[in-house]
Amino acid sequence: KGRLGSGHYGSVLLGESARHGSVAVKLGADLTHEAAVLRSLGTAAGFAPAIYHAQSDAIVMELLGPSVQTLWETTTSMTFFSGPTVLRLGRGMMRCLRALHEAGWA
């Protein structure tokens, strides 16, 4: 349906699932390790649960919401986030790092 984002490790596309509605589809070179991490985290806050991963080059996962980039573009006129918003983002990222470490991913 459309591109949600891209980076060094692949692209994320918007897809549709009859069972799950809108989903994120990540395409990349070898996503086996990333799929294992997502499966081990289950429904930890801040991580998209993996719905499907059968090949090493694709993962289908729940769509969590807009990206930080999209929020920045739509809410700040592409200038800057407020101090409280930066603090909320930082706390959320720290919670994600804590969840990774608690799940055994150093």
Secondary structure, 3 states (H helix, E strand, C coil): CEEEEEECCEEEEEEEECCCEEEEEEECCCCHHHHHHHHHHCCCCCCCCEEECCCCCEEEEECCCCCHHHHHHHHCCCCCCCHHHHHHHHHHHHHHHHHHHHCCCC
